[in-house]
Amino acid sequence: MPLAGGVYEVNDQLFRDAKNGANGVEHPANLGPQLARYFARKASCSAFVVNPPDTDEYQDLARMTGVKGVYRTCHLHALNLKETALHHARKQKEIYQKVNYIVCHIGGGISISAHRRGQMIDGTDIVGGEGPMAPTRAGSLPLTGVAELLNDGVSASDLRKLCTKNGGFVSLLGSADAKAIFAAAQKGAEAEQLAWDSMIYQIAKTIGQMAAILKGDIQAILLSGGLVNNADLVNQITDYCHWIAPVYAYPGEFEMQAMANGASRVLSRQEEVKTYTGRPVWTKEAFPF
């Protein structure tokens, strides 16, 4: 269920919701609380989850659409996005709760998020088909194009797979191997070059959206994820976005460190552990439409 960021102890309700996929999304992360509880019981200790994928700190403006009853939801690489922000703040001797960052996870899926004084107030719903294309994800699509796909016999199930598994490079080029696609582009392959540059173009465009949300008050743009190991990608994004704020690259992921750091903060009493209730942080009934 959508919940505020932080560290949660794995209680009975969290365990059941993970086991039953209560958020309606099939994801390997649902195994995390179940495995954590299994090993915690073996060791007679507590189990925690840190900034799970359903972490939702959106402001209300971020939830609205132009269709009654349809709202934007929050599905991001929250664990790595939040830890990248915390890591950068520590390096710069800044306080995460007092600065604004645009934080990007760039891998097989791509999340781009706006962080305002410690809260992830907006971002791209990578399950709902938002944001830039990625190696395995279609990203944002024009609704008229989606309608044409439906008229051509593409099923709703297939459309969902385009959002999470079969879109992006997989749809365009038949492969999610970004390294091979970039290598082909470097050798002059026109289709691979266009797909690669289009992905980066869309990343930069989405960073610009987050810059507007933060009203230009941005201390840093942070890039993390496996594709950030590619210097061309970092250089192109920097060329597009350096005028917004300094761009910092943190290749790879901080996800393992994030889980360890979160548990450590709770155990050392630097942060208060949260109780999972199964109640979402927002419901559509809260809106007048």
N, C-alpha and C positions, 0 to 999 in steps of 0.2 A: 504494500500500500504506500502511496505517497507520504513521505515523512520528512521532517526537518533533518538537516545534516547533523552529524555527531556520532558518538559511540553508543551502541545499544547492547545490553546484555541479551543473550539468546534465551528468552523465556518460552513458556509453552505456546503462547499465541504466535510469536514470531516463527517458532519451529513449525507449527501447523500451517501458517500462511505460506511459508517457503515450500513446504512439502506439497501443498495443494495448488501452488501457483496462483495465489489469490489476486495478484496484480494482472492476471490475464496474459502474461508474457512468458513464453518458454525461453529460459536463459540458463546457462550453466551456473550463474550466480545463485540460483535457487538451491543448489547443492551445498553452498558454503555454510549456512547456519546448521544444516543437518549434520554435515561432517564435523563442524566445530563442536556441536553438542556431544556427538559420539565420543570424540577424543577427550573432551572436558570431563565427561562422566568417568572415563577410564582413569583420568588423573585426579579426580575429585577436586576440580577447580571450575572457575567460571569460564564461559565462552562469550565472545563479543563479535559484533559486526561493526564495521566502520564505513560511514558514508556509502550505503548500498546504492545500487543502480536507480532505485526509486527515490533517492534524495530529491526533495522538492522544496526549493526556497524562492520560487517565482513570486514576483509581485503580481497583483491582480491584473494590471494592464497587459502583462505578458500572456495571460490565459485567454484573452478575448479573441474572437474571430468575427467575421461579418455574417455568420450564419447562426440563427437562433438554435440553441441547444448543442452547438459544436464548440468545444473548448480545446485549447492547446494544453497538452500534458507534458510532463518533464521526464524524459528518458535520456540520460547522458552517461558518459564515462565518469561518474561523479567521484569515485574513489581516486582516480589519477588526477582529475582536474583540481580537486581540492588540495591534494597533497603537493602537486606542482606549485600551486599558489603559496602554500605554507613553506615549501622548500625555498622558493625564491625570496619570500619575505625574510626568512632567517638569514639567507646569504646577504641580502641588502640591508640587514639590520632594520627592517621595517616591521610594523605590526599589521598583520593581515586584516584585522578588524578596523584599520584606519586608512586603508589604501584601496584603490580601484585597479583591477587587472582585467584584461581579456585573456582567457586561457583556452588553449586548443589542445585536444587529443587527436593526433593524426596517425591513424594506422589502417587496419582493414575496415574499420568504421571511423568516422570523423565527428567529433563533438566540438562545438565552439560556444563559449559561455562568457557571460558578463558577470564579474564579481564586484559587488559594491560593498565596501567596508565589511568584509567577511561573509557576505551572503551572495549566493549564486542566483541573481535575480532574473536571469533570462538565458536562453540557450537554444540549441537546435535539438528537436525531438528525433533522435536517430532511429527510433522504432516507428514513428509516425510518418516518416518520409520527408523530413525537413533537412535544410542545410545543403552543403556541397555534396556532389557525388563523391563516392569513395570506391576503393577497389571492389567492395562487395555490395555497395548500397547505391540506389538510384539518386538519392537526395531529392530536392524539391522538383516537382513536375507541374506543368500547366494543367489545370483541371480539364480543359477541353481535350488535351492529349490523352488524359486518363479516360475520359468518356469515350474517345474513339477506340482505345484499347478494349474497353468493356463491350462496345458495339461489335468489335472484331472477334469476340468470343473469349478474351482473356478473363479468367475467373478472379473473384475477389481474393481468393487464396494465393493465386499467382502474383497479384499486385502486392500483397503483403510480403511475399518473398523477394520482390524487387526492392522493397524497403530495407530488407535485412540480410539477404543472402545472394540474390541473383542479379542485382543491379550494378551500376557503375561499370568498372572495367570488365566484370564478368559478362554483362549484357553487350557492351560495345565490342569487346575483343576476345571474349571467350575464356578469359583467364583473370585471376585475382593476383597474379604474381607481379607485384609492382616493380621489383628489381629487374625482372626480365623485360617488362614493358618499357621501363626507362632505358635499359640497355639498347633495346630495339630503336627507340626514339633517337638515341645518340648516334645510331648508325644510319639515320635518315629515313626511318619508317614513318610515313606521313600520318597514318591512322594512330599509331602509338603516340606520336608527338602531340597530335591534336588532343587526344584523350588526357594525356599527362598535363599539358598546359591548361586545359579546361578545368581540370580538378583544382589546380592551384589558383586559377582565376576565381573560381567559385569560393574557395577558402578565403581569399582576400576580400571578396565582396561581402561575405558573411561577417568577417572581422569588422568591416566598415559599418555594418548594421549594429553590432555590439558597441562600437564607438559612439554612435548616435544615442543609443540607450543610456550610456554613461555620460552624455553631454560633453564629450571631449576631455573630461577630467580622468585621465588614465595614466598611471605610473609605468605600466609595462604591458607588452604583449608577450605571452609565454607560449612556446611551442613544445609539446611533448608527444611521445608516441613513437612507434617503430619507424615510420617514414621520415621522421625528423633526422634520422641518420643520413639522409640524402642531402648533400650540400646544395644541389640545384634547387630543391624544393625550399630550403631555408632562404637561399639567396633571392629567389623570386618573390616569396612572401615578404621578405624584408624590403625589397625594391618597391613593392606595392604599398606597404603599410608603415614604413619607417617614419613618415611625417605625422602619424597618429601618436606614436609613443615608441620608445626603444624596444627592439625585438630581441628576445633571449631564447636560445634553443637548449632544450634539455632532452636529448635523444633517449628513447626507451621509455619505460614506465616506472613509476614510483609505487606501484600497487602493493607489493610485498612490504616495502618500508612503511607504507601508509597504514596497513593493518597493524604492524608491530608498534608503530609510533602511537596510534590511537589507543591501543590497549595499555601501552606504557603510561600515557597521560592519565588514564583513568586509575591505574593501579598506584601511581605516584600522587594521586589526588590533585593533579594539575587541571583536570577536567572532570566534570560530574557526569557519571554514566546516565544514559537516558533509558526510560522504560517504554518498551514497545507495547502499544495498546491495540493495534489493528485499525485504529480510526485514522482516516486520511487527514492531511493538514488542510484540505479544502474539499468542498463538494459543489456541484453545479447549482444546488439549491441556494447557495449563498449569493447568486447573481440574479439581477432582476429580469433576465431574458430567458 
